[in-house]
Amino acid sequence: MAVTLLLDIALGHLRRRRRQTLVSVLGVALGVGFFVGVTALMRGFQQYFIAQVIDVSPHIVIKDDYRAARPQPATLRWPAGAVAVSGVKPRDEPRGIRNARAKLAELEAMGLAVAPTLQGQVILRYGTRDVPVSLYGIEPERERQVTNVERDLVAGTLDDLRSTANALIVGVGVAERLGARRGDTITAVAPSGVSMSMKITGLLRSGITAIDNGQGYALLKTVQVLQGRSNVVNQIRIRLADIAAAEPLARQIEARFLYRTESWEETNRNILGLFVVQNAIMYSIVGAILLVAAFGIYNIVSTVVYEKTRDIAILRSIGFGRGEIQAVFVIEGVVVGILGGLAGAVVGYALIELLGQVRFENVGGIMSGRDGFILAREVWPYLVGALFALIAAAVAALVPARRAARLNPVDIIRGAA
Amino acid sequence: MLEAVDVRRVLPGPPPVTLVDAVSFAIDRGEFVAVTGPSGSGKSSLLYLLGLLDRPTSGMVRVDGIDTSGLDGAALDRLRLERLGFVFQFHFLLPEFTALENVLIPIRRLGRLDDRAARHRGAGLLADLNVAEAADKYPGQLSGGMRQRVAIARALANDPAIVLADEPTGNLDTANGRAVFDVFERLTAVDGRTVVVVTHDIDLAARTHRRLHLVDGRIVRDQPVRASAA
């Protein structure tokens, strides 16, 4: 059957109502355009944010605690038996990852970039000021492979940790609160009461407040001495080539070593959860725009059906079936949807370009060094937006189209005669 | 060619209205039949039943020898497309299409002719009906008589054996009405088509071969026209 004939009839109807068609197309175009523009804006920011977070922190961290109480000997001996042990008091164990060196070697044998860390709270004291920091004892050579701390150093290098005795690198916020500058010697106090004089050899500015205001780095050996925990490592940090592999690999490692192992996704779950909510809000708004556009399409197709009842009768008398009548009006909706989708792509592209022109004052924090929106220029939002527009258009047109198909030609002719 | 056997059409009530009541007749190939009667007598309803636009409540309509009572909607659509041509009181041309394009719609719907052949046939039909010059004009640019001739050309587009016309001259002046009946005469006498025309114009009805007169949905008279005129 000649689909082109149905298309000709449908296009004829739309040409007769040029202005209304244009308004409907515009409605769809705005919906698709905003979807494309807002998606670029939101995803641009989210991707940037994730990249920043991932950049400064390791992809996987093995910690020195357990997710669940360790299985008791009785349960291990009779795994299928009706043995239940409750109220187990965990044994006081020396904290730290046991056999850390062997585990590091094993992980390195898997081809991963790994770094041992002893992390603990200390208080930095300078004059009258006390600033609590999370102090990381690191090995510069390995740390370099695992995080980008070195890149974020605004003064000094990681190698200073080795070349200077009791060297310390702190976040710029920490230094500011202490009132200390690079080269100053300050006092670090461990929870055990041990204190040590340390020299600030470097400053760190990552853009993430939590790091800049609360972290410090020193040599692993030095921190082990300060904390009174010689040869103890309580974190193993891992960096991967493919960040998507982090979560499954973390589960694999945890199963192997039993220690709690967190991927970057787990560590940043609150932020990622926030993004989900943010996306839900965005897509609801865009969905509402498309819904309004769909009503526009419903409106035009309904009007055409009402206006064209005589044409429907004549087409039926010529021998067109109900399905073909329905197809004519669905095509009208789909044509509006396609035109709207195409125009929407243009609107979306223009919107992205426009947003790219916007400049604002440096807001600092994670956005420091940027004076405009971060836009993700991707192809899929255009396709998804157009697809949604098409579906919305077809569904909106289907309702009046079905009504047109059900019209009885005899009733129409009688009414006209 | 076209046969009605005890055809009834009742609009379901309440109260039920009987439009066509136990009508039976048979029309031969090449016959030119007028259906007459006062308004509300069921003439048009009978025509819609014969044209398969409506289905009888009981009884049977046979088109071209085919019993239509057991056919589904798609099969009826097909029969209309291939064997029946409709002409209505109002021209019912699609306003977005030119006269020629209107004539091409049934041809394209049937899809048996390629584009060139279809255009050739459409132009030929318009020429036969003396409206060749209207081919590229839109219905809004044509006079009532010309529109009706274009509508007849469209009814003939797929070379139907049967042409059904519902008050085809009701909206035309006398001269144009006569012209339309000239065409119908030619369709029967020259082409051998069957033409059934509903009309209340007695003068025009007198030009047909046979007259079915309806009152209250029943055929009260079924007689050859020449006999009554004599």
Interface residues (C-beta under 8 A of the other chain):
Chain A: M1 A2 T4 L5 D8 I9 G12 H13 R15 R16 R310 D311 A313 I314 L315 R316 S317 I318 G319 F320 G321 R322 P409 V410 I413 R414 A416 A417
Chain B: S44 S45 Y48 G51 L53 D54 G73 A74 D77 R78 L79 R80 L81 E82 L84 F86 F88 Q89 F90 F92 L93 L94 P95 E96 F97 E101 I105 P106 R108 R109 L110 G111 R154 D166 E167 G170
